[in-house]
Amino acid sequence: SAPGPARPGTKRLPRAIVVGVKKGGTRAVLEFIRVHPEVRALGTEPHFFDRNYHRGLEWYRSLMPRTLDSQITVEKTPSYFVTKEAPRRIFNMSRDTKLIVVVRNPVTRAISDYTQTLSKKPDIPTFEGLTFRNRSLGLVDTSWNAIRIGMYAVHLESWLQYFPLSQIHFVSGEKLITDPAGEMGKVQDFLGIKRVITDKHFYFNKTKGFPCLKKSESSGLPRCLGKSKGRTHVQIDPEVIEQLRDFYRPYNIKFYETVGQDFRWE
């Protein structure tokens, strides 16, 4: 599209970052929050604190949308949550950064992750083959990223070395589908902005199986997430699912206890 008049405002480093998790619902959170007049969000994932850190903060700032003094800049890169160096690097940028983590049932998340990879690389091994180091002994392969990401309690420890829990907000990926306005209400409270995004912004899309925006940030037209969202998951042997539930249970319990919130993934 032709460049419009230059936007007023200044490019600023983000005051809030959606740091995770992959296949949790981060894109939905970003698309929903950017409807808010006090939020300006970067549409693409900059991967600054994991892959592009060597480019420096000024490079990072140059990617950001222009904001007015009253607006908050937000970016999202879900891989930050599992990147060892990310908490320290973000802390060094600003210890006041607000962090948003979108989590969902780790078993469903792993299957969703695998489904996405399979759509790009149809010749990868089976889900079961990648999940276990030894299936008969029930030994789960924690080196496989799709499994590892869901060990939320483990990754969270790195963040808590730098940020207090009060600066981290956890969004339920499940509730984001069943009650988007409720979950987004809490996100707005966390960011310290008025609750502008409410029930009237959403309608449920039966084909996709999740909520869509009635009006998007850029136009008055309804806005649903892209084709890659709402994919039908690969069918997995119920026994494998049961073994994975057992594997994740202690991590889930520790996560609930740490964040003081029960996500009811059982």
C-alpha positions as MATLAB code, in Angstrom:
seq = 'SAPGPARPGTKRLPRAIVVGVKKGGTRAVLEFIRVHPEVRALGTEPHFFDRNYHRGLEWYRSLMPRTLDSQITVEKTPSYFVTKEAPRRIFNMSRDTKLIVVVRNPVTRAISDYTQTLSKKPDIPTFEGLTFRNRSLGLVDTSWNAIRIGMYAVHLESWLQYFPLSQIHFVSGEKLITDPAGEMGKVQDFLGIKRVITDKHFYFNKTKGFPCLKKSESSGLPRCLGKSKGRTHVQIDPEVIEQLRDFYRPYNIKFYETVGQDFRWE';
ca = [
       0.000    0.000    0.000;
       1.142    3.586   -0.666;
       2.841    5.239    2.305;
       0.379    7.467    4.133;
       1.261   10.655    6.004;
       4.036   10.102    8.570;
       2.592    8.985   11.868;
       3.142   11.337   14.770;
       4.920   10.042   17.840;
       8.198    8.405   18.722;
       9.628    4.913   18.336;
      10.069    3.576   21.846;
      11.296    0.343   23.361;
       8.386   -1.882   24.417;
       6.918   -1.468   27.880;
       5.254   -4.874   27.620;
       6.336   -8.062   25.856;
       4.364  -11.231   25.141;
       7.242  -13.626   25.871;
       5.486  -16.965   25.389;
       4.505  -19.603   24.775;
       4.526  -20.989   21.260;
       1.109  -22.443   20.255;
      -0.438  -21.011   23.416;
      -2.502  -18.233   21.846;
       0.061  -15.412   21.675;
      -1.067  -14.212   18.236;
      -4.663  -13.937   19.466;
      -3.570  -11.907   22.513;
      -1.555   -9.551   20.294;
      -4.351   -9.086   17.742;
      -6.941   -8.551   20.484;
      -4.878   -6.084   22.546;
      -3.883   -3.939   19.580;
      -7.547   -2.967   19.110;
      -7.025   -0.809   22.226;
      -6.367    2.852   21.332;
      -3.652    3.072   24.001;
      -1.680    0.129   22.597;
       0.592    0.011   19.552;
       1.990   -3.390   18.696;
       4.661   -4.687   16.368;
       2.939   -7.174   14.037;
       5.929   -9.402   13.294;
       8.084  -11.288   15.803;
      11.425   -9.439   16.072;
      13.260  -12.285   17.878;
      15.549   -9.661   19.357;
      16.271  -11.218   22.740;
      16.990  -14.650   21.281;
      18.358  -14.414   17.701;
      19.091  -10.750   16.975;
      20.545   -9.459   20.224;
      23.884   -8.682   18.576;
      22.138   -6.019   16.458;
      21.717   -3.814   19.514;
      18.874   -1.900   21.188;
      18.757    0.872   18.603;
      18.055   -1.677   15.858;
      15.300   -3.129   18.057;
      13.809    0.298   18.719;
      13.827    1.099   14.989;
      11.380   -1.787   14.372;
       8.790   -0.437   16.800;
       5.635    1.417   15.802;
       5.486    5.119   16.662;
       3.596    5.904   19.854;
       2.237    8.962   21.591;
       3.122    9.570   25.245;
      -0.175    8.027   26.313;
       0.400    4.778   24.385;
       2.163    1.539   25.282;
       4.425   -0.295   22.817;
       4.013   -4.090   22.790;
       5.862   -6.842   20.930;
       5.544  -10.632   20.989;
       8.081  -13.389   20.421;
       6.935  -16.670   22.023;
      10.387  -18.284   21.931;
      11.683  -15.809   24.551;
      10.041  -17.849   27.322;
      12.348  -20.805   26.703;
      15.490  -18.761   25.897;
      17.947  -18.892   28.805;
      19.402  -15.403   28.157;
      16.102  -13.607   27.507;
      15.165  -12.714   31.130;
      18.541  -11.094   31.842;
      18.588   -9.274   28.499;
      15.070   -7.876   28.937;
      15.913   -6.880   32.539;
      18.988   -5.040   31.252;
      16.800   -3.126   28.786;
      14.300   -2.200   31.518;
      13.639   -3.839   34.860;
      10.075   -2.414   34.672;
       9.096   -4.372   31.544;
       5.730   -6.079   31.910;
       5.714   -9.676   30.701;
       2.762  -11.625   29.340;
       2.850  -15.427   29.136;
       0.032  -17.260   27.364;
      -0.100  -20.874   28.541;
      -2.294  -23.817   27.633;
      -2.480  -27.498   28.522;
       1.066  -28.695   27.720;
      -0.176  -31.935   26.125;
      -2.490  -30.082   23.716;
       0.249  -27.521   23.143;
       2.748  -30.246   22.153;
       0.260  -31.815   19.725;
      -0.487  -28.400   18.218;
       3.242  -27.736   17.867;
       3.762  -31.088   16.155;
       0.770  -30.480   13.854;
       2.270  -27.174   12.742;
       5.696  -28.742   12.065;
       4.082  -31.636   10.188;
       2.276  -29.200    7.862;
       5.690  -27.821    6.842;
       7.716  -31.065    6.964;
       5.416  -33.997    6.121;
       8.224  -36.574    6.419;
       9.092  -36.065   10.109;
       8.795  -39.081   12.482;
       5.519  -39.796   14.296;
       4.510  -37.790   17.357;
       4.931  -40.923   19.450;
       8.398  -41.588   18.017;
       9.562  -38.071   18.916;
       7.899  -38.034   22.345;
       9.604  -41.024   23.922;
      13.203  -42.038   24.422;
      11.764  -45.372   25.548;
       8.037  -45.883   25.177;
       7.765  -49.131   27.182;
       9.572  -47.520   30.122;
       7.525  -44.346   29.614;
      10.710  -42.282   29.259;
       9.784  -38.948   27.693;
      12.389  -37.181   25.560;
      12.686  -33.773   27.210;
      15.220  -32.647   24.611;
      12.448  -32.458   21.993;
      11.365  -28.830   21.934;
       7.645  -29.619   21.594;
       7.834  -31.455   24.946;
      10.299  -29.129   26.624;
       8.321  -25.910   26.075;
       5.419  -27.279   28.159;
       7.586  -27.712   31.263;
       6.478  -24.219   32.286;
       7.671  -24.405   35.901;
      11.249  -25.074   34.739;
      11.384  -22.089   32.368;
       9.643  -19.776   34.825;
      12.488  -20.178   37.322;
      14.848  -18.271   34.988;
      12.386  -15.363   34.788;
      11.837  -15.187   38.522;
      15.570  -14.615   39.021;
      15.059  -11.185   37.391;
      11.373  -10.266   37.601;
       8.843  -10.419   40.449;
       5.639  -12.374   39.809;
       3.730   -9.089   39.976;
       5.357   -8.133   36.659;
       4.352  -11.341   34.886;
       0.777  -11.941   33.765;
      -0.390  -15.432   32.798;
      -3.168  -15.783   30.237;
      -5.074  -19.064   30.002;
      -5.034  -20.205   26.365;
      -8.195  -22.219   27.061;
     -10.118  -19.280   28.562;
      -8.921  -17.076   25.703;
     -11.163  -19.254   23.509;
     -14.143  -19.668   25.872;
     -14.089  -16.183   27.416;
     -11.876  -13.841   25.361;
     -13.354  -10.669   26.883;
     -12.716  -11.914   30.430;
      -9.101  -12.850   29.712;
      -8.452   -9.619   27.803;
     -10.039   -7.642   30.659;
      -7.328   -9.005   32.951;
      -4.614   -8.188   30.387;
      -5.849   -4.586   30.200;
      -5.843   -4.341   34.016;
      -2.295   -5.712   34.093;
      -1.142   -3.125   31.538;
      -2.816   -0.382   33.571;
      -5.154    0.697   30.783;
      -8.922    1.164   30.727;
     -11.063   -1.892   29.920;
     -12.007   -0.898   26.377;
     -11.973   -4.399   24.828;
     -15.145   -6.156   25.991;
     -17.699   -8.781   24.891;
     -18.949   -6.524   22.123;
     -15.601   -6.882   20.281;
     -15.888  -10.639   19.755;
     -17.983  -13.193   17.950;
     -17.438  -16.941   17.951;
     -16.396  -18.447   14.632;
     -17.820  -21.990   14.538;
     -15.703  -23.087   11.575;
     -12.413  -22.158   13.238;
     -13.597  -23.045   16.721;
     -12.426  -19.846   18.354;
     -13.318  -16.176   18.802;
     -12.699  -13.526   16.159;
     -12.738   -9.750   16.356;
     -15.776   -7.960   14.965;
     -13.554   -5.051   13.937;
      -9.810   -5.138   13.461;
      -7.310   -2.448   14.410;
      -6.719   -1.398   10.806;
     -10.225   -1.614    9.299;
     -13.863   -1.876   10.231;
     -14.022   -5.442    8.935;
     -14.179   -8.605   11.032;
     -10.759  -10.100   11.709;
     -10.026  -13.783   12.209;
      -6.565  -15.214   12.717;
      -4.791  -16.693    9.690;
      -5.248  -20.088    8.035;
      -2.532  -21.619   10.196;
      -4.665  -21.046   13.307;
      -7.351  -23.532   14.269;
      -5.776  -26.431   12.346;
      -7.253  -29.853   13.026;
      -4.810  -31.681   15.286;
      -3.202  -34.989   14.385;
      -4.939  -37.973   16.032;
      -2.763  -39.311   18.852;
      -3.068  -42.686   20.623;
      -5.007  -42.013   23.893;
      -2.412  -44.077   25.776;
       0.345  -41.706   24.629;
      -1.771  -38.765   25.814;
      -2.232  -40.478   29.190;
       1.541  -41.028   29.544;
       2.193  -37.388   28.686;
      -0.395  -36.227   31.223;
       1.429  -38.238   33.872;
       4.740  -36.759   32.766;
       3.523  -33.144   32.929;
       1.503  -33.487   36.162;
       4.328  -32.643   38.622;
       5.462  -29.704   36.445;
       1.879  -28.417   36.207;
       1.352  -28.638   39.972;
       4.598  -26.778   40.627;
       3.589  -24.160   38.060;
       0.138  -23.667   39.662;
       1.746  -23.314   43.092;
       4.367  -20.831   41.874;
       1.948  -18.534   40.042;
      -0.945  -18.997   42.476;
      -3.363  -19.986   39.739;
      -4.923  -23.373   38.897;
      -5.275  -23.781   35.138;
      -7.205  -27.073   35.520;
      -5.321  -29.033   32.912;
      -6.234  -32.381   34.410;
];
